Amino acid sequence: MVKDLILVSHGHFSEELKKSTEMIMGPQENIHAVGLLPEEGAEDFEVKLVNVLKDLDDYVVLADLMGGTPCNVASRLLMQGYDFELFAGMNMPMVIGFINSSLVGEAIDLKAFGADNIHRINDVLTALDDDDEE
């Protein structure tokens, strides 16, 4: 089982995603957030990310955007020999899914879980309304 989750993003998105998730799931000491601030470059971000990773053994990294600096920096670390799974397009369901999978001790397909939890609510409401009419 993967022990830690690293959230990487532009700005404060990763920190706020962690805080928002904690509103639902409670404090999460095994989730770490690293944000690329406007005044920082890729090198600065890499130093921050490596500083978090150096004390961890088994982790997954979720990035906000494929092709963005945080994801690209994490990708370079993979090419340098770091060993972790990297996913782009992170969302709250992925983070909650990670927490739940850790709690029950089961693996999770984070990509599928994140995608499966994207819904167009208009369609859901229409389906509910159709069910009520029958």
Number of C-alpha atoms within 10 A of each C-alpha: 11 16 14 21 21 21 26 29 26 19 15 14 17 24 18 13 18 21 16 13 18 15 10 9 14 10 12 14 8 12 20 18 21 23 22 22 13 8 7 11 12 13 11 12 22 20 12 14 23 13 12 14 17 8 8 13 11 14 19 18 21 26 26 21 17 13 12 13 21 26 23 16 19 24 17 12 16 14 10 9 8 12 13 16 14 15 20 18 15 23 19 14 17 23 24 19 17 23 21 15 17 16 9 8 11 11 13 16 11 20 13 10 17 18 14 11 12 10 9 8 9 9 10 11 11 11 11 11 11 10 9 8 6 5
